[in-house]
Structure formats: C-alpha cells, structure tokens
Amino acid sequence: MTVKELIKSGKLTEARQQLVAAVRDKPGDLAARTLLFQVLCFCGEWDKADRHLEAIATQDPSREAGVIGYRNLIRAEKERLVVMEEGGCASFLTEPPAYLTLYTAARAKLSEKKVDEAEELCKRIDGQIPAISGVANGSPFAGFRDTDTLLAPFLEVMAHERYLWVPFESLRELSITPPQTLLDLLWVSAHVTTWEGYAMNCFLPVLYPGSFIQEDERIRLGRMTDWISLGGSLARGIGQHVFEVDGQDMAILEITDVTFNFPQMKTDDEEKH
C-alpha cells in the first residue's frame, strides 16, 4: 500500500514508519517530508513536526506563508496541552465568564478524585450559564454544549498562535468550512462572531485534547468519538469533538452554520433539568 492508502485505511503508524524511511533516504523529497509533517501532527509529535516545517521552508521559500500558519497552530496546540495537563485555563477574547472560578474549582476537585464535589460544582456552573438557542444547519435548537465535561461551556478556538476558549453564550455566529485536506481533519477553518463585537477567521481543533495518545487509530484520526468516565456523570472525550445540540449529539465536522440567539438567563424550570 502507498502511504496515502495507508492513511486512508487508518493505518497511521505504518504510514509514519514508511515516511520516516522515505525522508531519511531522500531528505530533499518535499512531498514525503510534507506528508510526514502532517502525520506527525496526528501523532501529537509537535516538536518533530515543527522541525520538518522549518526544513520545508528552507528547501522551498515559496511555502513560507503556509509554514508560518501551521507553526502557529503547533504553538497553539502546545499551549492547549499545557492548559489541559496542568489544570489551567485558556485565554479569553473578553473578560472570563463569572463561573470560571467554579470551573477551575471543579477541575481541581477532579484532579483530587473528589468526584461528588466536582459534580456539584458542575451543576452550579450549569445554573449560571444562560439558556442557549438558535439555528444549526437550518434547524432550530435549544441547548448547545460540548459533551466533554471539562470543555462543556466552551468552544475551543485557535487564532494565530493562541489557544482560546469562547463561552458558547458569547457566540453570535459560527460557520465551519467543510474539510478539504488531511490537516482539515485536525484543524478545521471557521469564522466566529461574538455578541461582544468580535469577528475573526480562526481554526477549531477537530480532536479532543490528548486524542493522539490513544492506541485506536480511528480515535487519532477523528473517525470516531469515545468518552472516558471521570466518575459519576462526568466524562472526557477522545476522538472527534461532539456537541450536544438540542439534546442530540452532533460531531464538529457535521456543523456548517450556526446562528445563536441572544442568551437568556435560565428559568427555575430549566435549571432543574
């Protein structure tokens, strides 16, 4: 099988081995080096991927603009890794939401294996998040959140070299460009508009943090999603991002256009549910 056939068949490890050998034998083979850089990104080998990008720019200066864009995404991924591993927070476009203190406390309780306390804090967070409604892919919805407990209130965004969280209640419009290339299955191009007046072209990470460490290559390539129990009702996602939209699961690559209504504070009945 060719390298591209291996990738298409989901055999990421074999593709990586063949590409490493190809670049070692022919360092000037830009096509092989470019594909190796892409495969290394799916493997989470950010430093190696960055070094191959540097070599690509040196060998072909006409690719410098594209190289800069991908190097920025690698920096954002490394920042994301630190945030998720160390229990910190990403950057925000505006002032962080009022419930961020509760959120960081819930993360801390989870790291201490105090699941009951973390669950209670998550319920309090949910009560502080306004009701979110709108139209997704032409269908009205009431309720929009990530299915990953640790990311439930936020849309992960990468802009330039920064890793950002945009609270769903801040979103006014979200449009996602259908993937065209292999790396679009890792970072998909999007346009975000917020109620605070921000409008930006950006990228959304298609895969949940740390998906690259999973043995199942369907997870690493975003061809499926699974959830790892954190205890109680709490879970962490792996593989392709999945949102709960109007009570139904919707994968990130199924979304094209979402228009959000101005957020409204929940009624007592909504909070009970």
N, C-alpha and C positions, 0 to 999 in steps of 0.2 A: 504493500500500500504506500502511496505517496504521503508526504507529510500532511498535505491538505486533506487527504482522505482520512488519515488517522484522526485529525482534529474533528472532521465532520462526523466521524464514528464515535467521538467522545473519548478517544484514547490519547489523553493529554500527555501522560508520562512517556509513552512511546514516541510521540511527536517531539517532545523535548529532547530525548536521547538522540534521535536522528538529526535534529537541528544543531545540537551541540557539536556532533561529529562533523556535520557539513561545514560549519563556520570554522572549526579547528583546521579542517583540511584546506578550505578556501576562505581565508579571512576577508578577501575582497568581494565575496558574494553578498551583495547588498540585499538581494531578495531573501536569502536564507537568514541573514542577520536580522532583517526586519521582522520576519515571521518568528524568529527566536525571541526577540524582544516582546512580541505580543504574547507568546506562550508563557514567558517568564512572568508577565503581569498576571495572568490567570493563576499562576503558581504562587503569587504573593512574594516573588523574589525581586523586590523593588530596587535594591542597590545594583543587582546584576542587570536588570532591565535598563536602569539609568546609564550604566556604563556602555551598554550596546547602543543606546540612543546617542551618546556622545561620539561613539565611533561612526555611526551613520552620518551625523552632521559633519564630521571631519572628512569622511570619504566623499560626501555629496553635499556641499554647502547649500545647494538649492532647496534642500529639505529642512533648512534651519528653522523656519517658522513652524512647521509641523512638529519638529522635535521639541521646540520650546513649549508648545501646548501640552504635549504628553509628559514632559518633565514636570510641568506644573501639576498635572494630575497625579503623578507619582508622589510629589511633595504633599499634596492633599491627602493621599492615601496613607502616607506615613504619619501625618498628623492625626488622622482618623484612628489609626492603630493605637497611638499613644492614648488618645481620649478613651477608647473602649477598654484598653488593658489597665489603665490607671484609675478608672472610675471618674474621670474628669468630665468637662463639658466642651462642646464645640463652640465656635464663635457664633454670634447672632448679628443680623443686619441692623437691628434696633435694640432697644432695651430688652433684656431677657424677660420672659413671662414671669408673673408673680409666683407661679407654682414651682419655679426652678429650685427653690430651697427644699421643697418637699421631694422633688425628683432626685436631687443629689443625696438626700437622706435615705430615700428608698434604695438607691444604688448601694449606699454604704451598708444598709441592713442586709441586702442580698449577699454582699461580699463577706459579711459576718455569719451567713447561713441563718439569719433570723427571718425566715420566710413569712411568718404570720405578721410580723411588724411591717415588712416590706409590702405585703398585700394591703394592709390597712392604709399605708401611705399612698399606694397607687389608687385606692378608692377615693381618697381625699383629693388627689390630683385630678381625677376624672370629674369630680364635682366642681372643680374650679375652671375647667376648660369649657368655653362657650359651646353651645349646640352648633354643629357644622352641617350645612346643607348646600345644595347646588345642583348642577347638572354635569354628569360624567359620561363622555362618549354619547351624548344625546339623551341620556336617561336621568331623570331626577333622582336625587338621593338625600337621605337624612342620616348623617353619621359618616365620618371619614377618619380612619386612624391606621397606623401600622399594626400588623399582627404580632410584632415583636414587642414584648413588654418594655424592654429598655429603650425602644425608639417610638413607642406608641403615640406620643404627642407631636412628633417632629418629622419633617421631610428632610432627608439628608441631601445636601447640595454641595457641589464643588465648583468654586468660582475662582479663576486664576489659579493660585496655589493654596487657597484656603479651603478648609473643611468647615461647613456651616450647618447649623440647624435652623430651619424655618418652621415655627409652630404652624400647624395646619389652620388655626384660626386667623393667622396673618395672611393666608393666601387669598388672592382675588381671582387670579387665573393661572392655570398650569397647562402648558402644551408640551408634548413629548414627541420628538421626531422618530418615526419608525426606524429600527436599526437597519443599516445597510452593510456594515463591515463587521469583522470579527470583534474589534475592540468596542463597537457599539453595544455588544452584549456584556461589556464590563462597565463602560461609562456611556450612558445614552444622552444625547443632546436634548436640551429642554429650554423653555422660556418661562420665566416666573414673574408674575406681577403681584405685589402685595398691597394691602389696604393702607400701608404707611407711605405708599407712593414709589416704591422701588420697582424697577423693571430691568430684568437682566437675562442675557443669554448665559447658560451655565450647563453643567453636566450633573446627572444624577447617578450615583453608584447603583448599578443593577443588582449586585450581590450584597447580601448581608455581611457585616464585618466578620473577618476570620473564616469565610467560607473556603478559602484556599487551603486550609489545613485539613479539610475533610478528605477521607480516602475515596469516597464515592465521587467519581469524576463528573457525574451528572450534576452534583451539587456544585462542584468547582466551576463548571461551565454554565451554571444558571439554568439548566434544563429541568430542574425540579426544585421544590422547596420542602424543607422539613423543619420541625421545631423540636428543640431540646428543652425538656422540662427543667425549670429552675426551682420547682417545688410549688405546691398548691396550684393556683390558676396561672402562675407566671411561666413564661416560656421565651426562649431566644430563638430567632430564626436563623436558618442557614440555607444557602442557595439563593434563588431569585426573590427579591423583595415582593411581599404580598401585602396589600392593604385590605382592610375591612371597609367596604363601601356599601352603605345601606344594608348592613348585616350580611353581605356576601363577600367572598374572597375575590380579589381582582389583582392579578400579577402586574407588576410595574410596566412590563412590555405590552400589556393589553390596553394600556391607557393611551389615548391620543390627546384629548382636550377635556379639561375640567374648568368649569366656571363656578366659583363659590359665591354664595350669598353672604351678605354682611353678617358676621357671627352674632348670635343672640345668646344671652345667658340662659342656662337651662332652668326649666321649671322644676318644682319639687318632684313631680311625677317622673320626669326624665332622669333626674339624678338617682331615683330608686331603681331604675332599670340599668 
